[in-house]
Amino acid sequence: MKKTLLLSFVCLSLYLFTHAQTIIQRDPVISQLVTEVSSDSLRSHVQKLVSFGTRHTLSGKQGTRGIEPARDWILGKFQEFAKQSGGRMTATLDTWTMQPDGRRVDVVANMGNVMATLKGTDPADNRIFLVSGHMDSRVSNIANRTEDAPGANDDGSGTAAVIELARVMAKQSFPATIIFVAFCGEEQGLLGANHLAQRAEDEKWNLEALLNNDIMGSNNSHDTRLINNTIVRIFSEGLSGFETDKRAASVRQYGLENDGKARNLARYVKEIGERYVDHLEVRMIYRNDRYLRGGDHTPFVNRDFAAVRITEMNENFEHQHQDLRTENGVVYGDKPEDMDFEYLRKNTAMNLANLANLAKSPAQPQNVTMDVRSLTNTTKIYWQAPASGKVKGYYILMRETHWPFWQKKFFTDKLGMELPYSKDNYFFAVQAVSEDGNEGLPVLPKPGMR
């Protein structure tokens, strides 16, 4: 009898253990694309960028040196990849003339962002997803445009990631459009990003997300001696500075201080990135950028686009913004030999998984509302179908008010759902799911009187 009870207990325990496991479902197309990201290719891209000597914004063309030969090479790579896209990818150099600004630009400068656009296949889907890095580099003196400034990690790593993403994704088709950008002028004041963000606003792009990659290829810090290539940071604002005064009342009333566009994009990036890339944690940082510092995502955030910054966990300042030199046995300078290309591969693959999942997903559900006609301990949420995309169903996302990311998902193929959870104690959102299981960006409900 005891043996029978023991056997029954063991069988029950195994059953419960087995059925308690979380099943991670990966889109096989995205999984295959992730495997095609190559650390060797990334290393080759970085080494080529370094070979231009300096990529200072004002370095122009100094024979084979300077930012102009570098951007021409990046454009050439995009054009090469475009030939494999079946006509879906186009490569352009978005140029303009920058007048001296009395700060970090002291001469008339020929500026240019290098862009590759992978056009979406669904004519009804005008969504755009953008991934970026900045091609320019610098040494200790921001005005020094002649000395070698390798910029291997800052931001050769982000630029190499963008090039590699374009290489891998060019052959694949997606319903929505993806734009790959190498910005210029970051070190001179986010000049290239400001130019493109203003263009996106003026031309009314339906830009749903920007993933900005800046300093993402080194695994160690110089002073704290921390070494880790399993964590990458994602910086996001809880609230955008865009028209905050006009939105403050509703933000306070609904308790949405932690649910701005960028913050919810960061939650999405964490979930999808960790789903597809093994041995990588996406660590959410509740700041727009590092303390008192900035990056190319900020001009987009300031214009009310969802934009985040992706950066390595442990920065090494001996290899950022440094003249090439050796002092007291310490070697300074931003060189490829100080990078971890396997870490860069994982971070690049994390970008790819998110871009692909976003571009394959349906658009966001429309008119998402929460029934507030009466006081209840349940929550009713309703919505309308997205404007584009083939929808299998919807996830209602839920988290406790103090929790940093979504804790539960409830699937339905209907346009509404009632949950036995109080709206007082939880936040909710709704996202559309494609026939292949790709989730779109979530939408938080507004109060509704149905």
C-alpha positions in Angstrom: 0.0 0.0 0.0 2.8 2.4 0.9 4.6 1.6 -2.3 1.5 2.3 -4.3 0.9 5.6 -2.6 4.6 6.5 -3.1 4.4 5.6 -6.8 1.2 7.6 -7.2 2.8 10.6 -5.5 5.9 10.4 -7.7 3.7 10.1 -10.9 1.5 13.1 -9.7 4.6 15.2 -9.0 6.1 14.4 -12.4 2.8 15.3 -14.1 2.5 18.6 -12.2 6.2 19.4 -12.9 5.8 18.6 -16.6 2.6 20.6 -17.0 3.9 23.6 -15.0 6.6 24.3 -17.5 6.4 27.4 -19.7 6.4 26.5 -23.3 8.3 29.0 -25.4 6.9 29.1 -28.9 9.2 30.6 -31.5 8.3 31.5 -35.1 10.5 29.2 -37.2 11.2 32.0 -39.7 12.5 34.3 -37.0 14.4 31.5 -35.4 16.2 30.8 -38.7 17.0 34.5 -39.2 18.5 34.7 -35.7 20.9 31.9 -36.5 22.1 33.8 -39.6 23.5 36.7 -37.5 27.3 36.1 -37.6 29.9 37.3 -35.1 32.5 37.0 -38.0 30.4 39.3 -40.2 30.1 41.8 -37.3 33.8 41.7 -36.7 34.5 42.3 -40.4 32.0 45.3 -40.4 33.7 46.9 -37.4 37.2 46.4 -38.7 36.2 48.0 -42.0 34.7 51.0 -40.2 37.9 51.4 -38.1 40.0 51.3 -41.3 38.8 54.8 -42.2 41.0 56.2 -39.5 38.5 58.8 -38.2 34.8 59.1 -38.7 34.5 62.4 -37.1 31.5 64.3 -38.3 33.6 67.1 -39.7 36.4 64.9 -41.1 35.0 64.9 -44.6 37.2 63.1 -47.1 41.0 62.8 -46.4 41.9 60.4 -49.2 40.6 57.1 -48.0 40.2 58.5 -44.5 37.2 60.3 -43.0 33.4 60.0 -42.6 32.5 60.5 -46.3 34.4 57.4 -47.4 32.9 55.5 -44.5 29.3 56.5 -45.3 29.9 55.6 -49.0 31.1 52.2 -47.9 28.0 51.7 -45.8 25.8 52.8 -48.7 27.6 50.3 -50.9 26.8 47.5 -48.4 23.2 48.4 -48.4 23.1 48.5 -52.2 24.7 45.1 -52.3 22.1 43.7 -49.9 19.3 45.3 -51.9 20.2 43.2 -54.9 19.2 40.1 -52.9 15.8 41.6 -51.9 13.7 41.1 -55.0 13.3 44.8 -55.3 11.9 45.3 -51.8 15.0 47.1 -50.4 16.3 50.4 -51.6 19.4 52.3 -50.3 19.8 56.1 -50.1 22.0 58.8 -48.7 19.8 61.5 -47.0 22.0 64.6 -47.2 21.8 68.2 -46.1 24.1 71.1 -45.4 24.8 72.0 -41.8 25.8 75.6 -41.0 28.1 76.4 -38.2 26.2 76.4 -34.9 28.7 78.1 -32.6 29.0 74.9 -30.5 30.4 71.7 -32.0 30.1 72.5 -35.7 32.5 75.3 -36.6 32.5 75.0 -40.5 29.9 74.4 -43.1 29.4 70.6 -43.1 28.0 68.1 -45.7 25.8 65.8 -43.6 24.3 62.5 -44.5 22.4 59.6 -42.9 22.8 56.3 -44.7 19.4 54.5 -45.0 18.2 51.2 -46.3 14.4 50.7 -46.6 12.9 47.2 -46.7 9.4 48.0 -48.0 6.5 46.1 -46.5 4.5 43.8 -48.7 1.0 44.7 -47.5 -0.2 47.8 -49.3 -2.7 48.5 -46.4 0.1 48.4 -43.8 1.9 51.8 -43.5 3.7 51.0 -40.3 7.4 51.7 -40.1 10.0 50.1 -37.7 13.4 51.7 -37.5 16.7 50.4 -36.2 19.8 52.6 -35.9 23.4 53.2 -34.9 25.6 56.2 -35.4 28.6 56.0 -37.8 30.6 59.0 -36.5 33.5 58.7 -34.0 35.6 61.0 -31.8 38.7 61.2 -29.5 39.1 63.1 -26.3 38.8 66.5 -27.9 35.4 66.7 -29.6 36.8 69.2 -32.1 39.7 67.0 -33.2 38.8 65.8 -36.7 42.3 64.6 -37.8 43.6 62.1 -35.3 42.7 58.4 -35.5 39.3 57.8 -33.8 38.6 54.1 -34.3 35.2 54.2 -32.7 35.0 50.4 -32.8 32.5 50.1 -30.0 31.2 53.7 -29.9 29.5 53.3 -32.2 31.0 50.9 -34.7 29.1 48.2 -32.8 25.7 49.8 -33.4 26.5 50.6 -37.0 27.8 47.1 -37.6 24.6 45.7 -36.1 22.5 47.7 -38.4 24.6 46.6 -41.4 24.3 43.0 -40.3 20.6 43.2 -39.8 20.1 44.6 -43.3 22.2 41.8 -44.7 20.2 39.0 -43.0 16.8 40.5 -43.4 17.0 41.8 -47.0 16.0 38.4 -48.4 12.9 38.1 -46.2 9.6 39.8 -46.8 7.5 41.4 -44.1 4.0 43.0 -44.2 5.3 46.2 -42.6 8.3 48.4 -43.5 11.7 48.2 -41.8 14.3 51.1 -42.1 18.0 50.6 -41.3 19.8 53.8 -40.5 23.4 54.8 -39.8 23.2 58.3 -38.3 25.8 61.0 -38.6 26.6 63.8 -36.2 25.7 62.0 -32.9 28.8 63.2 -31.1 28.1 66.8 -32.3 24.6 66.9 -30.8 22.4 64.1 -32.3 22.4 66.0 -35.6 21.5 63.1 -37.9 18.8 61.8 -35.6 17.2 65.3 -35.2 17.2 65.6 -39.0 15.4 62.3 -39.5 13.0 62.7 -36.6 11.9 66.0 -37.9 11.5 64.5 -41.4 9.4 61.6 -39.9 7.2 64.2 -38.2 6.8 66.4 -41.2 6.1 63.5 -43.6 3.7 62.0 -41.0 5.4 58.6 -40.9 3.5 55.9 -39.0 6.7 55.2 -37.1 5.7 52.7 -34.4 9.1 51.9 -32.9 12.8 52.9 -33.0 15.5 50.6 -31.6 18.7 52.7 -31.2 21.9 50.7 -30.7 24.8 52.7 -29.2 27.8 51.0 -27.5 26.7 47.4 -27.4 29.8 45.3 -28.1 32.0 45.2 -24.9 31.4 43.0 -21.9 33.5 44.6 -19.2 33.9 47.8 -17.1 37.4 49.3 -16.4 36.9 50.5 -12.8 34.5 48.0 -11.2 36.1 45.1 -13.1 32.7 43.6 -13.9 32.6 41.1 -16.8 29.3 39.9 -18.1 28.1 39.1 -21.7 24.7 37.8 -20.7 22.9 41.1 -19.9 22.1 44.1 -22.2 20.4 47.3 -21.0 17.4 48.9 -22.6 16.7 52.5 -21.6 13.2 53.9 -21.9 11.3 56.9 -20.6 8.2 56.3 -18.5 6.6 59.5 -19.9 7.5 61.5 -23.0 8.3 65.2 -22.7 6.0 65.7 -25.6 3.0 67.8 -24.4 3.4 66.4 -20.9 1.5 69.4 -19.5 -1.5 68.6 -21.6 -1.5 64.9 -20.7 -0.6 65.2 -17.0 -4.2 65.1 -15.7 -5.1 61.8 -17.5 -1.7 60.3 -16.6 -2.3 61.1 -12.9 -6.0 60.0 -13.0 -5.3 56.6 -14.6 -1.9 56.0 -12.9 0.0 55.7 -16.1 3.3 57.2 -15.0 5.1 54.0 -15.9 3.3 53.3 -19.2 4.5 55.7 -21.9 5.1 54.5 -25.4 8.9 54.0 -24.9 8.4 52.1 -21.6 5.9 49.7 -23.2 8.2 49.2 -26.2 11.0 48.3 -23.8 8.7 45.7 -22.2 8.0 44.2 -25.6 11.7 44.2 -26.6 12.6 42.3 -23.3 9.9 39.6 -23.9 10.7 39.0 -27.5 14.5 39.3 -27.2 14.7 36.8 -24.4 12.3 34.4 -26.2 14.6 34.1 -29.2 18.2 34.7 -27.9 19.6 32.2 -25.4 21.7 33.3 -22.5 20.7 36.9 -22.8 18.7 39.0 -20.3 17.3 42.4 -21.5 17.6 44.6 -18.4 15.1 47.4 -18.3 16.5 50.7 -17.1 13.9 53.3 -16.0 15.7 56.3 -17.6 15.6 57.7 -21.1 19.4 57.3 -21.2 22.4 57.0 -18.9 22.7 59.6 -16.2 23.0 63.1 -17.7 23.8 61.6 -21.1 21.9 61.2 -24.4 21.5 59.3 -27.6 19.9 59.3 -31.1 16.6 57.9 -29.8 15.9 61.1 -27.8 14.9 63.4 -30.8 12.3 60.7 -31.6 11.0 60.5 -28.0 10.7 64.3 -27.9 8.4 64.1 -31.0 6.2 61.4 -29.4 7.5 58.4 -31.2 8.2 55.2 -29.3 12.0 55.0 -29.1 14.5 53.2 -26.8 18.3 52.9 -26.5 20.1 49.5 -26.3 23.5 49.6 -24.6 25.9 47.1 -23.1 25.6 46.4 -19.4 29.1 47.4 -18.3 30.7 50.4 -20.1 34.4 50.8 -20.3 35.3 54.4 -20.3 39.0 53.7 -21.1 37.7 52.8 -24.5 35.3 55.7 -25.1 36.1 59.2 -26.3 39.8 58.6 -25.8 43.0 59.6 -27.6 45.0 56.5 -28.6 47.7 56.3 -25.9 49.2 54.4 -23.1 49.5 55.9 -19.6 50.7 54.2 -16.5 50.4 50.9 -18.2 46.8 51.5 -19.2 46.0 51.3 -22.9 43.4 53.9 -24.0 41.3 53.9 -27.2 38.3 52.3 -28.8 39.7 49.4 -30.7 38.2 46.1 -32.0 40.4 44.0 -29.8 38.6 45.3 -26.8 35.2 44.0 -28.0 33.3 40.8 -27.5 31.8 39.8 -30.8 29.8 36.9 -29.5 28.1 39.4 -27.1 27.6 41.7 -30.1 26.1 38.8 -32.0 23.5 38.2 -29.3 22.6 41.8 -29.0 22.2 42.1 -32.8 20.1 38.9 -32.9 17.9 40.4 -30.1 17.2 43.4 -32.4 16.4 41.1 -35.3 13.9 39.0 -33.4 12.1 42.2 -32.3 12.1 43.8 -35.8 10.9 40.6 -37.4 8.2 40.0 -34.8 6.9 43.5 -35.1 7.0 43.6 -38.9 5.2 40.3 -39.1 2.5 41.3 -36.6 -0.9 42.9 -37.2 -1.4 46.5 -36.5 -2.6 47.6 -33.1 -6.2 46.9 -32.0 -8.4 50.0 -32.4 -10.6 51.8 -29.8 -9.5 49.7 -26.9 -11.8 50.5 -23.9 -12.4 49.3 -20.4 -16.0 49.2 -19.1 -16.3 51.5 -16.1 -20.1 51.9 -15.9 -20.3 50.3 -12.5 -18.0 49.3 -9.7 -17.0 45.6 -10.0 -14.1 43.3 -9.0 -14.0 42.1 -12.6 -12.6 43.9 -15.6 -14.3 44.0 -19.1 -12.2 45.1 -22.0 -13.5 45.7 -25.6 -11.7 46.6 -28.9 -12.0 46.7 -32.6 -9.9 44.9 -35.2 -6.7 46.4 -36.4 -6.6 48.4 -39.6 -4.2 45.9 -41.3 -2.9 42.4 -40.8 -4.4 38.9 -40.7 -5.4 38.3 -37.1 -5.6 34.9 -35.4 -6.7 36.5 -32.1 -5.7 38.8 -29.3 -3.8 38.7 -26.0 -5.0 40.6 -23.0 -1.9 41.4 -21.0 -2.0 41.9 -17.3 0.4 42.9 -14.5 0.2 44.1 -11.0 0.6 47.8 -10.6 4.0 47.6 -9.0 5.3 45.0 -11.5 7.9 46.1 -14.1 6.6 43.9 -17.0 3.6 41.9 -18.1 2.9 38.8 -16.0 0.0 37.0 -17.7 -1.5 36.7 -21.1 -5.1 35.7 -21.9 -5.9 34.6 -25.5 -9.2 35.2 -27.2 -10.4 35.3 -30.8 -13.3 37.6 -29.8 -13.3 41.4 -29.6 -13.8 41.6 -25.9 -13.2 39.7 -22.7 -14.1 39.8 -19.0 -11.4 38.9 -16.5 -11.9 38.0 -12.8 -9.3 40.6 -11.8 -9.9 44.1 -10.4 -8.9 47.1 -12.4 -7.9 48.7 -9.1 -5.0 46.2 -8.7 -3.8 45.5 -12.2 -2.8 47.2 -15.4 -4.2 45.7 -18.7 -3.3 46.0 -22.4 -4.4 44.4 -25.6 -2.3 43.2 -28.5 -3.2 41.6 -31.8 -1.7 38.2 -32.8 -1.0 37.1 -36.4 -1.8 33.7 -37.8 1.9 32.8 -37.2 1.7 33.9 -33.6 3.5 37.2 -33.9 2.3 39.8 -31.3 2.0 43.5 -32.1 2.6 46.3 -29.8 0.2 46.5 -26.9 -2.5 49.2 -26.4 -3.7 50.2 -23.0 -7.5 50.7 -22.7 -9.2 54.0 -22.1 -12.2 54.2 -19.9 -15.4 53.5 -21.8 -19.2 53.7 -21.2 -20.6 50.9 -23.4 
